[in-house]
């Protein structure tokens, strides 16, 4: 048992040493990070690693909970999904009209440059039946459809990027696409 604890402790030190800058200790994110936070006492981190190994860490990584967040992309996607859910009807109306404040805000959340917003609005108007194919289309399905249409357009794909969406979500300056 003592060897197992020592071996586990060594793994924690080797594998999770980069976790220092996060809101958790050496054992990484998961249930253990909530219980022991940044307390890097070896015994506590061994127990934290054991707690993380119960399957909660995998769930946390998948769902972005238990201190298992990867910053920008998770935050950006959550903001996009929340915006689509809350403003679904207005977004559909803006798409049908070929523009509007809700659609412009969605374009910003999707990392579109200001200069690409008119083309983005036109694309959503022209592809509305593909983006929202039926009355039962959900806000998330609509968001997925918009993203698929962006990727299908070379000019929009270059001007509406995940990197820009992440930078916006993290409050960093957004750079223009290279042409």
N, CA, C and O of each residue as an XYZ file, in Angstrom:
716
protein
N       0.831     -1.197      0.000
C       0.000      0.000      0.000
C       0.873      1.257      0.000
O       0.560      2.251     -0.654
N       1.989      1.183      0.760
C       2.889      2.324      0.844
C       3.533      2.579     -0.514
O       3.710      3.729     -0.914
N       3.888      1.495     -1.229
C       4.483      1.633     -2.560
C       3.488      2.231     -3.542
O       3.852      3.062     -4.375
N       2.228      1.806     -3.445
C       1.190      2.350     -4.314
C       1.051      3.850     -4.088
O       0.955      4.620     -5.044
N       1.041      4.260     -2.842
C       0.920      5.691     -2.526
C       2.120      6.467     -3.048
O       1.960      7.561     -3.589
N       3.311      5.921     -2.893
C       4.516      6.580     -3.392
C       4.505      6.657     -4.915
O       4.858      7.684     -5.495
N       4.098      5.561     -5.561
C       4.024      5.547     -7.029
C       3.003      6.535     -7.544
O       3.247      7.244     -8.520
N       1.870      6.579     -6.891
C       0.833      7.523     -7.284
C       1.306      8.954     -7.070
O       1.060      9.830     -7.898
N       1.985      9.180     -5.956
C       2.528     10.509     -5.675
C       3.538     10.940     -6.721
O       3.544     12.100     -7.134
N       4.395     10.024     -7.157
C       5.379     10.334     -8.199
C       4.691     10.673     -9.507
O       5.105     11.605    -10.197
N       3.652      9.938     -9.860
C       2.892     10.222    -11.088
C       2.244     11.593    -11.015
O       2.247     12.354    -11.983
N       1.694     11.890     -9.860
C       1.066     13.202     -9.682
C       2.090     14.299     -9.918
O       1.805     15.277    -10.610
N       3.281     14.147     -9.349
C       4.320     15.160     -9.504
C       4.785     15.281    -10.949
O       5.024     16.390    -11.428
N       4.915     14.170    -11.645
C       5.404     14.189    -13.022
C       4.359     14.669    -14.015
O       4.650     15.504    -14.871
N       3.158     14.150    -13.905
C       2.127     14.419    -14.900
C       1.428     15.748    -14.689
O       1.148     16.455    -15.656
N       1.145     16.098    -13.464
C       0.323     17.273    -13.212
C       1.111     18.462    -12.689
O       0.516     19.386    -12.133
N       2.390     18.472    -12.844
C       3.201     19.575    -12.358
C       2.855     20.900    -12.999
O       3.113     21.949    -12.409
N       2.283     20.886    -14.179
C       1.929     22.122    -14.859
C       0.646     22.735    -14.332
O       0.267     23.820    -14.772
N      -0.021     22.090    -13.423
C      -1.293     22.590    -12.911
C      -1.129     23.749    -11.941
O      -2.124     24.319    -11.494
N       0.102     24.109    -11.608
C       0.341     25.147    -10.623
C      -0.396     26.448    -10.929
O      -0.889     27.099    -10.008
N      -0.482     26.838    -12.192
C      -1.090     28.119    -12.537
C      -2.611     28.071    -12.506
O      -3.262     29.114    -12.565
N      -3.180     26.890    -12.416
C      -4.620     26.755    -12.414
C      -5.170     26.935    -11.010
O      -4.426     27.235    -10.077
N      -6.467     26.754    -10.865
C      -7.125     26.890     -9.571
C      -7.167     25.546     -8.850
O      -8.141     25.241     -8.163
N      -6.113     24.741     -9.004
C      -6.038     23.447     -8.355
C      -4.588     23.063     -8.162
O      -3.684     23.700     -8.703
N      -4.378     22.021     -7.391
C      -3.026     21.565     -7.083
C      -2.471     20.611     -8.124
O      -2.981     20.514     -9.240
N      -1.402     19.901     -7.730
C      -0.666     19.042     -8.652
C      -1.477     17.871     -9.189
O      -1.146     17.337    -10.248
N      -2.516     17.462     -8.500
C      -3.301     16.308     -8.940
C      -4.219     16.639    -10.112
O      -4.829     15.738    -10.687
N      -4.325     17.890    -10.468
C      -5.138     18.273    -11.618
C      -6.571     18.566    -11.252
O      -6.947     18.582    -10.079
N      -7.367     18.799    -12.283
C      -8.769     19.139    -12.066
C      -9.562     17.899    -11.676
O      -9.088     16.775    -11.846
N     -10.749     18.097    -11.160
C     -11.609     17.001    -10.745
C     -12.088     17.212     -9.325
O     -11.901     18.285     -8.750
N     -12.706     16.189     -8.761
C     -13.244     16.271     -7.407
C     -12.151     16.621     -6.393
O     -12.386     17.394     -5.464
N     -10.966     16.054     -6.574
C      -9.853     16.352     -5.668
C      -9.476     17.821     -5.664
O      -9.071     18.361     -4.635
N      -9.610     18.470     -6.819
C      -9.265     19.902     -6.888
C     -10.259     20.748     -6.115
O      -9.907     21.816     -5.613
N     -11.486     20.290     -6.014
C     -12.500     21.025     -5.261
C     -12.266     20.838     -3.759
O     -12.406     21.779     -2.979
N     -11.914     19.629     -3.371
C     -11.701     19.337     -1.956
C     -10.433     20.008     -1.433
O     -10.452     20.601     -0.354
N      -9.320     19.922     -2.190
C      -8.040     20.397     -1.678
C      -7.522     21.675     -2.333
O      -6.511     22.220     -1.890
N      -8.183     22.159     -3.363
C      -7.800     23.370     -4.087
C      -6.314     23.373     -4.391
O      -5.820     22.431     -5.011
N      -5.578     24.409     -3.971
C      -4.161     24.546     -4.315
C      -3.223     24.052     -3.213
O      -2.032     24.364     -3.236
N      -3.732     23.300     -2.268
C      -2.890     22.767     -1.190
C      -2.061     21.621     -1.762
O      -2.581     20.532     -2.007
N      -0.782     21.869     -1.971
C       0.084     20.889     -2.621
C       0.822     19.975     -1.654
O       1.848     19.399     -2.014
N       0.324     19.835     -0.446
C       0.922     18.866      0.468
C       0.824     17.492     -0.196
O      -0.254     17.108     -0.651
N       1.927     16.748     -0.261
C       1.937     15.477     -0.996
C       0.811     14.515     -0.620
O       0.193     13.921     -1.504
N       0.540     14.354      0.649
C      -0.517     13.426      1.064
C      -1.873     13.890      0.530
O      -2.671     13.087      0.046
N      -2.117     15.185      0.625
C      -3.392     15.715      0.145
C      -3.523     15.565     -1.373
O      -4.609     15.279     -1.876
N      -2.439     15.755     -2.090
C      -2.500     15.616     -3.545
C      -2.646     14.154     -3.965
O      -3.236     13.872     -5.008
N      -2.124     13.232     -3.180
C      -2.327     11.800     -3.452
C      -3.805     11.466     -3.279
O      -4.393     10.766     -4.104
N      -4.395     11.969     -2.205
C      -5.830     11.746     -1.985
C      -6.632     12.444     -3.087
O      -7.616     11.893     -3.580
N      -6.218     13.648     -3.471
C      -6.907     14.375     -4.545
C      -6.845     13.589     -5.848
O      -7.843     13.496     -6.564
N      -5.676     13.019     -6.165
C      -5.542     12.218     -7.383
C      -6.434     10.988     -7.329
O      -7.018     10.588     -8.335
N      -6.534     10.389     -6.142
C      -7.411      9.225     -5.975
C      -8.868      9.629     -6.207
O      -9.612      8.928     -6.893
N      -9.268     10.764     -5.630
C     -10.637     11.253     -5.849
C     -10.867     11.551     -7.332
O     -11.929     11.245     -7.875
N      -9.874     12.145     -7.976
C     -10.014     12.454     -9.397
C     -10.168     11.182    -10.221
O     -10.811     11.192    -11.271
N      -9.581     10.089     -9.748
C      -9.636      8.820    -10.473
C     -10.960      8.096    -10.357
O     -11.110      7.013    -10.923
N     -11.927      8.654     -9.643
C     -13.219      7.989     -9.466
C     -14.136      8.143    -10.676
O     -15.255      7.629    -10.674
N     -13.674      8.841    -11.699
C     -14.502      9.074    -12.878
C     -15.041     10.489    -12.941
O     -15.526     10.935    -13.981
N     -14.952     11.192    -11.819
C     -15.444     12.561    -11.780
C     -14.581     13.465    -12.661
O     -15.087     14.407    -13.270
N     -13.272     13.175    -12.728
C     -12.385     13.995    -13.546
C     -12.768     13.900    -15.016
O     -12.792     14.911    -15.717
N     -13.068     12.697    -15.485
C     -13.479     12.525    -16.876
C     -14.749     13.311    -17.161
O     -14.855     13.979    -18.190
N     -15.709     13.231    -16.253
C     -16.931     14.003    -16.409
C     -16.624     15.492    -16.402
O     -17.174     16.247    -17.204
N     -15.744     15.918    -15.496
C     -15.384     17.331    -15.400
C     -14.729     17.848    -16.667
O     -15.025     18.952    -17.123
N     -13.838     17.046    -17.236
C     -13.173     17.449    -18.473
C     -14.185     17.558    -19.605
O     -14.139     18.504    -20.392
N     -15.084     16.610    -19.690
C     -16.094     16.611    -20.743
C     -17.081     17.756    -20.610
O     -17.471     18.372    -21.602
N     -17.486     18.041    -19.368
C     -18.529     19.048    -19.148
C     -17.988     20.431    -18.800
O     -18.743     21.403    -18.760
N     -16.686     20.521    -18.548
C     -16.115     21.811    -18.176
C     -16.424     22.196    -16.736
O     -16.497     23.382    -16.413
N     -16.608     21.195    -15.862
C     -16.893     21.452    -14.453
C     -15.739     20.949    -13.597
O     -14.742     20.462    -14.130
N     -15.858     21.060    -12.293
C     -14.852     20.578    -11.334
C     -13.469     21.143    -11.622
O     -12.471     20.428    -11.528
N     -13.407     22.422    -11.973
C     -12.167     23.120    -12.315
C     -11.534     22.622    -13.607
O     -10.383     22.958    -13.886
N     -12.240     21.839    -14.396
C     -11.704     21.302    -15.647
C     -12.206     22.134    -16.827
O     -12.984     21.655    -17.652
N     -11.761     23.354    -16.892
C     -12.150     24.213    -18.002
C     -10.908     24.544    -18.811
O      -9.819     24.731    -18.268
N     -11.093     24.609    -20.088
C      -9.953     24.903    -20.947
C     -10.025     26.333    -21.438
O      -9.637     26.634    -22.567
N     -10.522     27.211    -20.587
C     -10.507     28.626    -20.906
C     -11.319     28.980    -22.123
O     -12.526     28.744    -22.175
N     -10.646     29.549    -23.105
C     -11.270     30.196    -24.229
C     -12.300     29.433    -25.011
O     -13.434     29.897    -25.125
N     -11.962     28.282    -25.558
C     -12.900     27.599    -26.456
C     -14.158     27.179    -25.718
O     -15.261     27.311    -26.248
N     -14.005     26.674    -24.504
C     -15.185     26.281    -23.724
C     -16.034     27.510    -23.426
O     -17.254     27.483    -23.589
N     -15.391     28.575    -22.995
C     -16.114     29.806    -22.672
C     -16.795     30.378    -23.907
O     -17.962     30.765    -23.854
N     -16.064     30.432    -25.025
C     -16.631     30.984    -26.257
C     -17.840     30.171    -26.709
O     -18.871     30.741    -27.064
N     -17.724     28.852    -26.699
C     -18.839     28.008    -27.135
C     -20.035     28.107    -26.203
O     -21.181     28.077    -26.653
N     -19.776     28.225    -24.919
C     -20.886     28.384    -23.969
C     -21.596     29.705    -24.186
O     -22.824     29.766    -24.140
N     -20.839     30.761    -24.420
C     -21.451     32.074    -24.683
C     -22.288     32.023    -25.957
O     -23.400     32.549    -25.995
N     -21.753     31.392    -26.996
C     -22.488     31.280    -28.256
C     -23.785     30.504    -28.048
O     -24.840     30.919    -28.527
N     -23.712     29.382    -27.335
C     -24.902     28.557    -27.101
C     -25.927     29.302    -26.255
O     -27.120     29.272    -26.555
N     -25.472     29.962    -25.209
C     -26.398     30.709    -24.349
C     -27.073     31.827    -25.131
O     -28.277     32.049    -24.999
N     -26.288     32.531    -25.948
C     -26.855     33.620    -26.751
C     -27.899     33.079    -27.730
O     -28.966     33.669    -27.898
N     -27.585     31.958    -28.371
C     -28.534     31.359    -29.326
C     -29.816     30.928    -28.616
O     -30.913     31.127    -29.137
N     -29.679     30.343    -27.436
C     -30.853     29.884    -26.678
C     -31.753     31.059    -26.293
O     -32.967     31.010    -26.491
N     -31.159     32.101    -25.749
C     -31.927     33.237    -25.230
C     -32.544     34.073    -26.356
O     -33.637     34.618    -26.201
N     -31.843     34.171    -27.480
C     -32.267     35.081    -28.552
C     -32.707     34.354    -29.824
O     -32.658     34.925    -30.913
N     -33.127     33.118    -29.693
C     -33.444     32.274    -30.848
C     -34.456     32.914    -31.802
O     -34.206     32.988    -33.005
N     -35.573     33.367    -31.288
C     -36.610     33.951    -32.145
C     -36.114     35.211    -32.845
O     -36.350     35.402    -34.038
N     -35.424     36.071    -32.090
C     -34.883     37.299    -32.682
C     -33.827     36.988    -33.734
O     -33.760     37.657    -34.765
N     -33.006     35.983    -33.482
C     -31.990     35.591    -34.459
C     -32.637     35.097    -35.754
O     -32.198     35.451    -36.848
N     -33.671     34.285    -35.625
C     -34.357     33.806    -36.838
C     -34.956     34.973    -37.612
O     -34.905     34.998    -38.841
N     -35.520     35.937    -36.896
C     -36.068     37.124    -37.558
C     -34.998     37.942    -38.258
O     -35.201     38.398    -39.383
N     -33.859     38.132    -37.602
C     -32.743     38.864    -38.209
C     -32.204     38.135    -39.431
O     -31.850     38.765    -40.429
N     -32.140     36.805    -39.355
C     -31.665     36.024    -40.505
C     -32.610     36.199    -41.688
O     -32.169     36.401    -42.820
N     -33.882     36.122    -41.427
C     -34.872     36.283    -42.498
C     -34.793     37.681    -43.110
O     -34.994     37.849    -44.313
N     -34.501     38.677    -42.284
C     -34.414     40.052    -42.760
C     -33.059     40.379    -43.400
O     -32.913     41.398    -44.074
N     -32.077     39.509    -43.182
C     -30.751     39.762    -43.743
C     -29.896     40.693    -42.903
O     -28.956     41.305    -43.410
N     -30.216     40.804    -41.621
C     -29.397     41.627    -40.736
C     -30.159     42.057    -39.510
O     -31.369     41.858    -39.413
N     -29.443     42.648    -38.574
C     -30.044     43.130    -37.336
C     -29.068     43.011    -36.188
O     -28.020     42.376    -36.309
N     -29.420     43.627    -35.073
C     -28.506     43.691    -33.943
C     -28.208     42.320    -33.335
O     -27.077     42.075    -32.915
N     -29.185     41.428    -33.278
C     -28.947     40.100    -32.704
C     -27.994     39.299    -33.583
O     -27.102     38.612    -33.086
N     -28.192     39.394    -34.887
C     -27.323     38.678    -35.818
C     -25.909     39.254    -35.794
O     -24.935     38.506    -35.874
N     -25.792     40.569    -35.685
C     -24.465     41.199    -35.588
C     -23.760     40.760    -34.305
O     -22.551     40.530    -34.307
N     -24.510     40.643    -33.218
C     -23.918     40.182    -31.960
C     -23.480     38.726    -32.053
O     -22.423     38.361    -31.538
N     -24.286     37.893    -32.706
C     -23.893     36.494    -32.905
C     -22.615     36.422    -33.724
O     -21.722     35.632    -33.416
N     -22.521     37.238    -34.762
C     -21.316     37.260    -35.592
C     -20.093     37.618    -34.746
O     -19.021     37.042    -34.932
N     -20.247     38.552    -33.831
C     -19.145     38.912    -32.936
C     -18.760     37.727    -32.062
O     -17.576     37.428    -31.904
N     -19.754     37.052    -31.494
C     -19.484     35.889    -30.646
C     -18.807     34.763    -31.427
O     -18.035     33.985    -30.866
N     -19.103     34.683    -32.726
C     -18.502     33.651    -33.575
C     -17.125     34.059    -34.095
O     -16.504     33.319    -34.858
N     -16.653     35.226    -33.687
C     -15.316     35.663    -34.065
C     -15.225     36.289    -35.442
O     -14.157     36.277    -36.054
N     -16.323     36.834    -35.941
C     -16.313     37.479    -37.257
C     -15.757     38.896    -37.148
O     -16.073     39.634    -36.214
N     -14.934     39.256    -38.109
C     -14.451     40.627    -38.205
C     -15.640     41.522    -38.556
O     -16.607     41.066    -39.166
N     -15.565     42.785    -38.172
C     -16.642     43.729    -38.477
C     -16.901     43.800    -39.975
O     -18.049     43.895    -40.410
N     -15.831     43.753    -40.760
C     -15.976     43.853    -42.219
C     -16.692     42.646    -42.820
O     -17.198     42.729    -43.939
N     -16.745     41.521    -42.093
C     -17.398     40.309    -42.595
C     -18.873     40.218    -42.196
O     -19.597     39.357    -42.696
N     -19.313     41.087    -41.310
C     -20.680     40.982    -40.808
C     -21.760     41.142    -41.880
O     -22.759     40.426    -41.822
N     -21.613     42.042    -42.853
C     -22.628     42.097    -43.915
C     -22.701     40.792    -44.726
O     -23.792     40.327    -45.056
N     -21.555     40.211    -45.039
C     -21.541     38.938    -45.785
C     -22.118     37.816    -44.924
O     -22.805     36.929    -45.432
N     -21.840     37.855    -43.628
C     -22.386     36.872    -42.696
C     -23.916     36.964    -42.680
O     -24.607     35.948    -42.760
N     -24.433     38.187    -42.576
C     -25.886     38.390    -42.552
C     -26.527     37.925    -43.858
O     -27.578     37.286    -43.846
N     -25.891     38.248    -44.975
C     -26.416     37.834    -46.280
C     -26.420     36.308    -46.395
O     -27.379     35.723    -46.897
N     -25.340     35.665    -45.925
C     -25.263     34.204    -45.971
C     -26.386     33.581    -45.156
O     -27.022     32.627    -45.606
N     -26.641     34.115    -43.951
C     -27.695     33.525    -43.124
C     -29.071     33.712    -43.761
O     -29.940     32.851    -43.627
N     -29.271     34.832    -44.452
C     -30.549     35.053    -45.140
C     -30.693     34.070    -46.301
O     -31.743     33.450    -46.472
N     -29.634     33.934    -47.092
C     -29.688     33.052    -48.266
C     -29.778     31.578    -47.880
O     -30.388     30.791    -48.604
N     -29.185     31.193    -46.761
C     -29.124     29.788    -46.350
C     -30.059     29.474    -45.185
O     -29.908     28.449    -44.521
N     -31.029     30.363    -44.938
C     -31.922     30.212    -43.788
C     -32.610     28.849    -43.751
O     -32.721     28.241    -42.687
N     -33.070     28.369    -44.896
C     -33.775     27.081    -44.914
C     -32.846     25.908    -44.604
O     -33.303     24.852    -44.167
N     -31.566     26.088    -44.826
C     -30.588     25.059    -44.468
C     -30.223     25.175    -42.992
O     -30.064     24.167    -42.303
N     -30.093     26.408    -42.514
C     -29.720     26.659    -41.117
C     -30.860     26.312    -40.166
O     -30.637     25.726    -39.107
N     -32.075     26.676    -40.546
C     -33.273     26.384    -39.748
C     -34.248     25.632    -40.652
O     -35.184     26.225    -41.190
N     -34.028     24.323    -40.820
C     -34.822     23.574    -41.799
C     -36.278     23.318    -41.425
O     -37.097     23.040    -42.302
N     -36.619     23.409    -40.127
C     -38.004     23.138    -39.737
C     -38.370     23.920    -38.488
O     -37.519     24.527    -37.838
N     -39.641     23.890    -38.174
C     -40.133     24.580    -36.976
C     -39.610     23.920    -35.702
O     -39.609     24.540    -34.638
N     -39.167     22.672    -35.803
C     -38.659     21.968    -34.616
C     -37.143     22.125    -34.432
O     -36.563     21.526    -33.525
N     -36.509     22.920    -35.282
C     -35.068     23.160    -35.136
C     -34.810     23.858    -33.804
O     -35.478     24.834    -33.462
N     -33.845     23.352    -33.067
C     -33.507     23.933    -31.765
C     -32.462     25.042    -31.943
O     -31.816     25.125    -32.987
N     -32.302     25.879    -30.938
C     -31.273     26.919    -31.019
C     -29.866     26.352    -31.254
O     -29.086     26.929    -32.011
N     -29.548     25.248    -30.620
C     -28.221     24.644    -30.796
C     -28.071     24.091    -32.213
O     -27.004     24.220    -32.813
N     -29.117     23.482    -32.749
C     -29.063     23.009    -34.139
C     -28.869     24.181    -35.090
O     -28.134     24.075    -36.072
N     -29.530     25.302    -34.796
C     -29.356     26.496    -35.612
C     -27.906     26.964    -35.552
O     -27.313     27.285    -36.582
N     -27.336     27.003    -34.352
C     -25.951     27.436    -34.176
C     -24.997     26.527    -34.940
O     -24.070     27.009    -35.590
N     -25.211     25.242    -34.869
C     -24.391     24.281    -35.624
C     -24.532     24.545    -37.120
O     -23.543     24.516    -37.852
N     -25.753     24.800    -37.575
C     -25.990     25.105    -38.987
C     -25.267     26.363    -39.439
O     -24.701     26.396    -40.531
N     -25.283     27.391    -38.611
C     -24.580     28.637    -38.942
C     -23.091     28.359    -39.067
O     -22.455     28.811    -40.018
N     -22.525     27.614    -38.110
C     -21.102     27.307    -38.147
C     -20.732     26.475    -39.376
O     -19.672     26.676    -39.969
N     -21.599     25.550    -39.753
C     -21.340     24.747    -40.955
C     -21.325     25.622    -42.201
O     -20.496     25.426    -43.089
N     -22.233     26.579    -42.271
C     -22.292     27.467    -43.423
C     -21.086     28.418    -43.461
O     -20.606     28.765    -44.540
N     -20.610     28.829    -42.311
C     -19.398     29.659    -42.259
C     -18.223     28.865    -42.832
O     -17.460     29.381    -43.649
N     -18.081     27.623    -42.405
C     -16.970     26.790    -42.876
C     -17.071     26.497    -44.363
O     -16.058     26.299    -45.033
N     -18.290     26.469    -44.878
C     -18.493     26.185    -46.305
C     -18.153     27.380    -47.190
O     -18.013     27.228    -48.404
N     -18.020     28.548    -46.608
C     -17.691     29.761    -47.359
C     -16.236     30.143    -47.089
O     -15.903     30.527    -45.968
N     -15.365     30.046    -48.095
C     -13.953     30.374    -47.860
C     -13.729     31.773    -47.287
O     -12.891     31.950    -46.403
N     -14.459     32.754    -47.775
C     -14.239     34.117    -47.263
C     -14.721     34.260    -45.824
O     -14.049     34.900    -45.014
N     -15.865     33.679    -45.491
C     -16.344     33.749    -44.106
C     -15.476     32.889    -43.188
O     -15.223     33.268    -42.045
N     -15.022     31.744    -43.676
C     -14.156     30.891    -42.860
C     -12.873     31.619    -42.481
O     -12.332     31.402    -41.397
N     -12.386     32.476    -43.364
C     -11.168     33.241    -43.075
C     -11.440     34.427    -42.159
O     -10.552     34.863    -41.427
N     -12.655     34.947    -42.194
C     -12.986     36.154    -41.425
C     -13.716     35.883    -40.121
O     -13.792     36.767    -39.268
N     -14.248     34.696    -39.946
C     -14.972     34.321    -38.732
C     -14.266     33.093    -38.155
O     -14.568     31.960    -38.529
N     -13.332     33.327    -37.249
C     -12.487     32.228    -36.787
C     -12.669     31.920    -35.307
O     -13.039     32.782    -34.510
N     -12.398     30.658    -34.963
C     -12.424     30.258    -33.559
C     -11.390     31.043    -32.763
O     -11.639     31.417    -31.617
N     -10.234     31.294    -33.364
C      -9.184     32.041    -32.662
C      -9.685     33.425    -32.260
O      -9.397     33.891    -31.157
N     -10.425     34.081    -33.137
C     -10.977     35.399    -32.811
C     -12.075     35.272    -31.758
O     -12.179     36.116    -30.868
N     -12.896     34.224    -31.852
C     -13.956     34.016    -30.855
C     -13.351     33.765    -29.475
O     -13.852     34.274    -28.472
N     -12.274     32.982    -29.425
C     -11.605     32.697    -28.158
C     -10.987     33.973    -27.600
O     -11.129     34.265    -26.412
N     -10.305     34.732    -28.447
C      -9.692     35.982    -28.000
C     -10.749     36.922    -27.433
O     -10.525     37.558    -26.403
N     -11.904     37.014    -28.100
C     -12.971     37.879    -27.614
C     -13.483     37.377    -26.272
O     -13.713     38.170    -25.358
N     -13.665     36.063    -26.147
C     -14.174     35.489    -24.897
C     -13.204     35.707    -23.740
O     -13.619     35.857    -22.591
N     -11.912     35.722    -24.053
C     -10.908     35.910    -23.015
C     -10.547     37.374    -22.811
O      -9.697     37.695    -21.981
N     -11.188     38.266    -23.563
C     -10.929     39.690    -23.417
C      -9.612     40.143    -24.014
O      -9.074     41.178    -23.623
N      -9.085     39.371    -24.964
C      -7.820     39.720    -25.615
C      -8.104     40.444    -26.922
O      -9.201     40.330    -27.469
N      -7.128     41.187    -27.426
C      -7.324     41.864    -28.719
C      -7.536     40.843    -29.836
O      -6.876     39.804    -29.875
N      -8.453     41.149    -30.730
C      -8.723     40.259    -31.855
C      -7.945     40.768    -33.063
O      -8.023     41.947    -33.407
N      -7.204     39.884    -33.697
C      -6.415     40.263    -34.861
C      -7.226     40.021    -36.124
O      -8.122     39.178    -36.158
N      -6.896     40.770    -37.147
C      -7.576     40.611    -38.420
C      -7.025     39.404    -39.159
O      -5.866     39.027    -38.982
N      -7.866     38.805    -39.987
C      -7.441     37.656    -40.791
C      -6.410     38.105    -41.803
O      -6.472     39.224    -42.313
N      -5.466     37.231    -42.090
C      -4.464     37.525    -43.115
C      -5.032     37.142    -44.454
O      -5.589     36.058    -44.625
N      -4.887     38.025    -45.387
C      -5.449     37.785    -46.705
C      -4.357     37.590    -47.699
O      -4.628     37.373    -48.880
